Amino acid sequence: MDLVFEAVQDGDSGYCAECLTENIFTQGDTWDELRRNVIEATAAYFFDQPQPERIRLHFVRNELLSPMSRIPE
């Protein structure tokens, strides 16, 4: 079983990650801290069940573009 987390940068305050299939949410000030916290939160959630084989962490970048904007070369 794989778990998939969607991770986003939370402004200037770090990163947040939410599992897409289970009720698991965590955050971290840095990307490395977020990775550790995702593993820790997953272990706590599945403490009395078989652990997932893999955890996928997808970083989602949301950027608003104007059609009239010029892309710098």
Sequence and secondary structure as in RCSB ss.txt:
>XXXX:A:sequence
MDLVFEAVQDGDSGYCAECLTENIFTQGDTWDELRRNVIEATAAYFFDQPQPERIRLHFVRNELLSPMSRIPE
>XXXX:A:secstr
 EEEEEEEE TTS EEEEESSSS EEEESSHHHHHHHHHHHHHHHTTTS   SEEEEEE       TT     
